[in-house]
Amino acid sequence: MTDTTEAHPAASPQPKPRNRAARTMQIVIASLGIGALLMTVAAGVVLWPRTPETGPTADVPVGWAPWADNDLATPTSATFAEMNAAMRDKDRERFLAHAAGDAATQLALWWDNSSKIGWDVAAIAPSDIDVDETGTIEVILGAQYAFAAQPQRGDGDRDAGLDLIQGFAYTVTFEPGTVPSRSFDRYEETEPPEPATITSIVPAREPNPWDEGEIYVTKRDHVVLFGMSDEADLVDQNADAAERSAVIALDTIRELGGEPTQDGFVSAITDDDDRFQRWQYGKGTPWDMDVAGYARPTLRPQIAQRFLDPAIATGSDTSGTLIVMGPGSASGRDKVFVHEFAHALHNTAAPGSFIAPPVAVHEGFARFVEWKSGLADPGYLRPEVKAAIAAQGMGAFSDEALRSQEANLAYDAAGSFYAYADARDGTAWTLAVDMVLGGGFFVDSMDFTEADWQAWVATQ
C-alpha cells in the first residue's frame, strides 16, 4: 500500500561528468517513487471505509469514528472545510482567504497554474489526524487535471464512477497558537471554531513545476504540455510531437489488449538541466544513470473526510501520473514521450499493490512499448544484452542495475521479458498489470519460467 512518503531508491553517487557529444546518449527513463508509493502507510493514518456514492457530503458513512458527527471541531479542520467548499464553487478569492503572506502567494500560484492546465474537481486534505506541536501538518493538494482516468460504473474498476485527484504532498504550517486539539474528550463539542490561517505551504518533497513560478500551457486533443513561462517556445515546438506520441501510446496499449480509461496525458517539459534535476530529485541524491524523462505517480486524499465530496476517491492507491521531459530527451522526443505515456497507462491500470514490485516491472514494460510501437528496435537483440540475460537471468535487471550507468542494458533486459510473453501467447499487457498486483516476475505463474525466458532470448 502507499502513503505520501515518496522515497527514492537507494542513494547513488552524484552523476559522473558526461560528454554527450562523445557517446550515444542513453535514453533511460525513470518511473519515480513507485516502490515506496506502493508499500508504506503513514503512522497514524486510518483508511476509513468508503462507499462510492453521490450526494451531499453529510451522507458519507463514517459514523463509527468518535469525532465523525463533528469533525470540524478543530480550527484546522474548519480551514480545510472552507477551502474545499471554495474549490467546489471555483471561488479563488474564498480559497485564498484562509492563507496569509507567502502561503497566500504560493496557493495563488497553484490555483492559477492548475487552472491553465485545466481542472474540474480539486481537494486539499490532511494526511494525519491533526497538526503537530508546531502547528504543522502534511496535506495532499491536487486536482483532477485534464485527461484524468474516468473508470465507468459496472466495469469492475474499484474507482468506477469516482473522481481521481492528482495530488502531491505539501507541508502546511498554521498560524502560531494552532495546536493539536482533536481528542476523544472533545468530540461532543458542537460550536464550530474559527478557521485557522495558513502561514506556509511548501512541497513536502520534490517541487513541481507549478510551485516555482508561472507556467505556459499548450493543448492538443490528447495532451496538455506545459513548461515555465520563460520556456514557452520549447513547449510550442514540442506540442505536436507530444500529441503524436500520445496517440501512438494509446493505440499500442489497445493493440496489446488494454482498454485505457484515460484518453490523454499531462506533461511538463524543460531544457534547463538544473530545473529538471530539482524537480526529479529535490534535495535527494541523483542516480548514476542519465535520465531523459520521468513519470511520477500522483496521490489521492488518504482519508475520507466530511469536507471532501464523497465522489472523490480516497485511499492509499495512486491516482494518475505527472510526466516530465528533460533536456536529455531532445534527441529522441517521440520515443521518450511514448515510454513515459506507457508508464502513465500502466499506473492507471494497476494503481496499487500490497507488495512493491521490482522496478523492472514498470521500466521493462515501458521499454517494450517503445519496441511494440515501432519507434525502436528490440534492444534484447544486442549481443551484450543477450549475454547478460544468459549469465545473470533476472539479475540483469535488478533495481540497482536499472539506476546505474549501465541502465540502458538493464532496461533492454527487462523489456525482453514482455517481448517473450508477447511472443508466447500475447499476454504482455495482462502480465504488466498482474505483476504490479502480484509483486514481481514469475509470481504464481506456471506458464512462464526464468529458464524458458532465457532460452527464448538466446534464440532470437
Helices and strands as residue ranges (DSSP letters): E 28-31, H 34-37, G 57-59, G 68-70, H 75-88, H 92-96, H 102-117, E 119-126, E 136-145, E 166-174, E 198-203, G 209-211, E 215-219, E 223-228, G 229-231, H 232-255, E 265-269, H 273-281, E 291-299, E 318-325, G 327-332, H 333-349, H 359-372, G 379-381, H 383-392, G 393-397, G 401-403, H 407-425, H 428-438, H 450-459
